[in-house]
Amino acid sequence: MTAEPKAAAAVETGAAPGGRWVSALSLANLGVWVGWFGPLQLLLARQAEQLTPDHKASTLALVTGLGAAVSMVANPVFGALSDRTTARVGRRIPWVVAGVAGGAAGLVVL
């Protein structure tokens, strides 16, 4: 008999994760968002100003609104696809790798 990791055992038994796990997840999310929002807030505003100097705010609003709309559709779709993934490395790893690659490419394009 093999020992299961605590997080997997907690999911199976329906127990809530511990405070250390939640704290670590919160710090990881904070790091990800700090890494994303800095470049996005600065670079998108500058690019909107270069593309349409007289309508910078409208262009920025359009781009961020379209991004939010795409995200509202894409997140559930890719979540459902990852639930059905049967890769040898696991259900989530291929999607995480693709997301990291796509996110890095997006930042390079910005």
C-alpha positions as CSV (number, residue, x, y, z in Angstrom):
1,M,0.0,0.0,0.0
2,T,1.4,3.4,-1.0
3,A,0.9,6.6,0.9
4,E,-1.0,9.4,-0.8
5,P,0.0,13.0,-0.7
6,K,-2.0,15.1,1.8
7,A,-3.7,17.2,-0.9
8,A,-4.9,14.2,-2.8
9,A,-6.2,12.6,0.3
10,A,-7.9,15.8,1.3
11,V,-9.7,16.0,-2.0
12,E,-10.9,12.3,-1.8
13,T,-12.2,12.7,1.8
14,G,-13.7,16.1,1.1
15,A,-11.5,17.8,3.8
16,A,-10.5,21.4,3.3
17,P,-6.8,22.0,2.6
18,G,-4.7,23.3,5.4
19,G,-3.7,26.9,6.1
20,R,-0.1,26.4,4.8
21,W,-1.3,25.1,1.5
22,V,-3.8,27.9,1.0
23,S,-1.1,30.5,2.0
24,A,1.4,28.9,-0.5
25,L,-1.3,29.0,-3.2
26,S,-2.2,32.6,-2.5
27,L,1.5,33.6,-2.7
28,A,2.0,31.8,-5.9
29,N,-1.1,33.5,-7.4
30,L,0.1,36.9,-6.2
31,G,3.5,36.2,-7.9
32,V,1.8,35.3,-11.2
33,W,-0.5,38.3,-11.2
34,V,2.3,40.7,-10.3
35,G,4.3,39.3,-13.2
36,W,1.4,39.8,-15.6
37,F,-0.1,43.1,-14.5
38,G,3.0,45.1,-14.5
39,P,3.8,44.6,-18.2
40,L,0.2,44.6,-19.2
41,Q,-0.7,47.9,-17.6
42,L,2.4,49.6,-18.9
43,L,2.8,48.1,-22.3
44,L,-0.8,47.9,-23.4
45,A,-1.3,51.6,-22.5
46,R,1.8,52.6,-24.5
47,Q,0.8,50.5,-27.5
48,A,-2.7,51.9,-27.4
49,E,-1.2,55.4,-27.4
50,Q,1.0,54.6,-30.4
51,L,-1.8,53.0,-32.4
52,T,-4.4,55.7,-31.8
53,P,-2.9,58.7,-30.0
54,D,-6.3,60.6,-30.0
55,H,-8.3,57.7,-28.6
56,K,-5.9,55.9,-26.3
57,A,-8.5,55.3,-23.5
58,S,-11.1,53.9,-26.0
59,T,-8.5,51.6,-27.6
60,L,-7.3,50.3,-24.2
61,A,-10.9,49.8,-23.1
62,L,-11.7,47.9,-26.3
63,V,-8.6,45.6,-26.0
64,T,-9.1,44.8,-22.3
65,G,-12.9,44.3,-22.8
66,L,-12.3,41.9,-25.7
67,G,-9.7,40.1,-23.7
68,A,-12.2,39.6,-20.8
69,A,-14.9,38.4,-23.2
70,V,-12.5,35.8,-24.7
71,S,-11.5,34.8,-21.2
72,M,-15.1,34.2,-20.1
73,V,-15.5,31.7,-23.0
74,A,-12.0,30.2,-23.1
75,N,-11.5,29.4,-19.4
76,P,-14.5,27.1,-19.1
77,V,-13.8,25.5,-22.5
78,F,-10.2,24.8,-21.7
79,G,-11.1,23.6,-18.2
80,A,-13.6,21.1,-19.7
81,L,-11.0,20.0,-22.2
82,S,-8.4,19.5,-19.5
83,D,-10.9,17.4,-17.5
84,R,-11.1,15.1,-20.4
85,T,-7.4,14.9,-21.2
86,T,-5.8,11.5,-20.9
87,A,-2.1,12.3,-21.4
88,R,0.5,10.0,-19.9
89,V,1.9,12.9,-17.8
90,G,-1.5,13.7,-16.3
91,R,-4.6,15.8,-17.2
92,R,-3.3,19.2,-16.3
93,I,0.4,19.2,-17.2
94,P,0.0,19.5,-21.0
95,W,-2.4,22.5,-20.5
96,V,-0.1,24.1,-18.0
97,V,2.9,23.8,-20.3
98,A,0.8,25.2,-23.2
99,G,-0.4,28.0,-21.1
100,V,3.1,29.0,-20.0
101,A,4.4,28.9,-23.5
102,G,1.4,30.9,-24.8
103,G,1.7,33.4,-22.0
104,A,5.5,33.9,-22.5
105,A,4.9,34.3,-26.2
106,G,2.2,36.9,-25.5
107,L,4.6,38.9,-23.3
108,V,7.3,38.8,-25.9
109,V,4.8,40.1,-28.5
110,L,3.8,42.9,-26.2
